[in-house]
Amino acid sequence: MSYVPEPTYRVSFLFRRILVPIDGSENSLRALDVAVDFAKRYGSKLTVLYVVEPGSDVTPVKSMVEKRLAETHVNYEFKARRYSPSTSSVANEIIQEVVEGGYDLVILGARGNTVNEELMIGSTVLSVLVNAPASVMVIR
């Protein structure tokens, strides 16, 4: 009989701060579910980020997140980040948040609210995946 050591939770030190960018799409909400599981398992601090243009209403998406997380008993922070499409992009704002917030992991859905359902991965996700200075998990 071989010795099997008890599990350690070194991974919890790798993913202390998790960022979940959402746009209200089903893919982004699945990513939120995965992030909640990580937070429960590893005690991670969860931040939900909604990037919007100035003048957009944050309330529907914030309510959707609150409703989805109500019974999970996970502490989270909801952030809305406004940007100007003429000077920035959603991907750029997500990357800036990763840098400024010192996140260890970004969990996001493979596609957002894109019209073309044939795409396997959206342009925002691809940009974050390539440029983020943290680990990125893409949920399909």
Contacts in CASP RR format, 6 or more apart in sequence:
PFRMAT RR
TARGET T0000
AUTHOR 0000-0000-0000
METHOD contacts of the structure
MODEL  1
MSYVPEPTYRVSFLFRRILVPIDGSENSLRALDVAVDFAKRYGSKLTVLY
VVEPGSDVTPVKSMVEKRLAETHVNYEFKARRYSPSTSSVANEIIQEVVE
GGYDLVILGARGNTVNEELMIGSTVLSVLVNAPASVMVIR
9 42 0 8 1.000
11 42 0 8 1.000
12 41 0 8 1.000
12 42 0 8 1.000
12 43 0 8 1.000
12 44 0 8 1.000
14 104 0 8 1.000
14 105 0 8 1.000
14 135 0 8 1.000
15 38 0 8 1.000
15 42 0 8 1.000
15 44 0 8 1.000
15 104 0 8 1.000
15 105 0 8 1.000
15 135 0 8 1.000
16 42 0 8 1.000
16 43 0 8 1.000
16 44 0 8 1.000
16 45 0 8 1.000
16 104 0 8 1.000
17 44 0 8 1.000
17 45 0 8 1.000
17 47 0 8 1.000
17 101 0 8 1.000
17 102 0 8 1.000
17 103 0 8 1.000
17 104 0 8 1.000
17 105 0 8 1.000
18 35 0 8 1.000
18 38 0 8 1.000
18 39 0 8 1.000
18 44 0 8 1.000
18 45 0 8 1.000
18 46 0 8 1.000
18 47 0 8 1.000
18 103 0 8 1.000
18 104 0 8 1.000
18 105 0 8 1.000
18 106 0 8 1.000
18 107 0 8 1.000
19 47 0 8 1.000
19 49 0 8 1.000
19 94 0 8 1.000
19 97 0 8 1.000
19 98 0 8 1.000
19 101 0 8 1.000
19 103 0 8 1.000
19 105 0 8 1.000
19 106 0 8 1.000
19 107 0 8 1.000
19 134 0 8 1.000
20 28 0 8 1.000
20 31 0 8 1.000
20 32 0 8 1.000
20 35 0 8 1.000
20 46 0 8 1.000
20 47 0 8 1.000
20 48 0 8 1.000
20 49 0 8 1.000
20 106 0 8 1.000
20 107 0 8 1.000
20 108 0 8 1.000
21 28 0 8 1.000
21 49 0 8 1.000
21 50 0 8 1.000
21 51 0 8 1.000
21 90 0 8 1.000
21 94 0 8 1.000
21 97 0 8 1.000
21 106 0 8 1.000
21 108 0 8 1.000
21 128 0 8 1.000
22 28 0 8 1.000
22 29 0 8 1.000
22 31 0 8 1.000
22 32 0 8 1.000
22 48 0 8 1.000
22 49 0 8 1.000
22 50 0 8 1.000
22 61 0 8 1.000
22 65 0 8 1.000
22 108 0 8 1.000
23 50 0 8 1.000
23 51 0 8 1.000
23 61 0 8 1.000
23 90 0 8 1.000
23 112 0 8 1.000
23 113 0 8 1.000
24 61 0 8 1.000
24 64 0 8 1.000
24 112 0 8 1.000
24 113 0 8 1.000
25 109 0 8 1.000
25 111 0 8 1.000
25 112 0 8 1.000
25 113 0 8 1.000
27 109 0 8 1.000
27 110 0 8 1.000
27 111 0 8 1.000
27 112 0 8 1.000
27 139 0 8 1.000
27 140 0 8 1.000
28 108 0 8 1.000
28 109 0 8 1.000
28 112 0 8 1.000
29 64 0 8 1.000
29 68 0 8 1.000
30 109 0 8 1.000
30 139 0 8 1.000
31 107 0 8 1.000
31 108 0 8 1.000
31 109 0 8 1.000
31 137 0 8 1.000
31 139 0 8 1.000
32 48 0 8 1.000
32 65 0 8 1.000
32 68 0 8 1.000
32 69 0 8 1.000
32 107 0 8 1.000
33 68 0 8 1.000
34 107 0 8 1.000
34 137 0 8 1.000
34 139 0 8 1.000
35 44 0 8 1.000
35 46 0 8 1.000
35 107 0 8 1.000
36 46 0 8 1.000
36 69 0 8 1.000
36 72 0 8 1.000
36 74 0 8 1.000
38 44 0 8 1.000
38 46 0 8 1.000
38 105 0 8 1.000
38 107 0 8 1.000
39 45 0 8 1.000
39 46 0 8 1.000
39 74 0 8 1.000
39 75 0 8 1.000
39 76 0 8 1.000
40 72 0 8 1.000
40 74 0 8 1.000
44 105 0 8 1.000
45 75 0 8 1.000
45 77 0 8 1.000
46 74 0 8 1.000
46 75 0 8 1.000
46 76 0 8 1.000
46 77 0 8 1.000
47 76 0 8 1.000
47 77 0 8 1.000
47 78 0 8 1.000
47 79 0 8 1.000
47 103 0 8 1.000
48 65 0 8 1.000
48 76 0 8 1.000
48 77 0 8 1.000
48 78 0 8 1.000
48 79 0 8 1.000
49 79 0 8 1.000
49 80 0 8 1.000
49 81 0 8 1.000
49 94 0 8 1.000
49 97 0 8 1.000
50 58 0 8 1.000
50 61 0 8 1.000
50 62 0 8 1.000
50 65 0 8 1.000
50 78 0 8 1.000
50 79 0 8 1.000
50 80 0 8 1.000
50 81 0 8 1.000
51 80 0 8 1.000
51 81 0 8 1.000
51 82 0 8 1.000
51 83 0 8 1.000
51 90 0 8 1.000
51 93 0 8 1.000
51 94 0 8 1.000
52 58 0 8 1.000
52 80 0 8 1.000
52 81 0 8 1.000
52 82 0 8 1.000
52 83 0 8 1.000
53 82 0 8 1.000
53 83 0 8 1.000
53 84 0 8 1.000
53 85 0 8 1.000
54 82 0 8 1.000
54 83 0 8 1.000
54 84 0 8 1.000
55 82 0 8 1.000
56 82 0 8 1.000
58 80 0 8 1.000
62 78 0 8 1.000
62 80 0 8 1.000
65 76 0 8 1.000
65 78 0 8 1.000
66 78 0 8 1.000
69 76 0 8 1.000
79 97 0 8 1.000
81 93 0 8 1.000
81 97 0 8 1.000
83 89 0 8 1.000
83 90 0 8 1.000
83 92 0 8 1.000
83 93 0 8 1.000
89 124 0 8 1.000
89 127 0 8 1.000
90 124 0 8 1.000
91 123 0 8 1.000
91 124 0 8 1.000
91 127 0 8 1.000
91 128 0 8 1.000
91 131 0 8 1.000
92 127 0 8 1.000
94 106 0 8 1.000
94 108 0 8 1.000
94 124 0 8 1.000
94 128 0 8 1.000
94 132 0 8 1.000
95 127 0 8 1.000
95 128 0 8 1.000
95 131 0 8 1.000
95 132 0 8 1.000
95 133 0 8 1.000
97 103 0 8 1.000
98 106 0 8 1.000
98 128 0 8 1.000
98 132 0 8 1.000
98 133 0 8 1.000
98 134 0 8 1.000
99 133 0 8 1.000
102 134 0 8 1.000
103 134 0 8 1.000
104 134 0 8 1.000
104 135 0 8 1.000
105 134 0 8 1.000
105 135 0 8 1.000
105 136 0 8 1.000
105 137 0 8 1.000
106 128 0 8 1.000
106 132 0 8 1.000
106 134 0 8 1.000
106 135 0 8 1.000
106 136 0 8 1.000
106 137 0 8 1.000
107 136 0 8 1.000
107 137 0 8 1.000
107 139 0 8 1.000
108 125 0 8 1.000
108 128 0 8 1.000
108 136 0 8 1.000
108 137 0 8 1.000
108 138 0 8 1.000
108 139 0 8 1.000
109 125 0 8 1.000
109 138 0 8 1.000
109 139 0 8 1.000
109 140 0 8 1.000
110 120 0 8 1.000
110 121 0 8 1.000
110 122 0 8 1.000
110 125 0 8 1.000
110 138 0 8 1.000
110 139 0 8 1.000
110 140 0 8 1.000
111 117 0 8 1.000
111 119 0 8 1.000
111 120 0 8 1.000
111 121 0 8 1.000
111 122 0 8 1.000
111 125 0 8 1.000
112 122 0 8 1.000
112 124 0 8 1.000
112 125 0 8 1.000
114 122 0 8 1.000
120 140 0 8 1.000
121 129 0 8 1.000
121 138 0 8 1.000
125 138 0 8 1.000
128 136 0 8 1.000
129 136 0 8 1.000
129 138 0 8 1.000
END
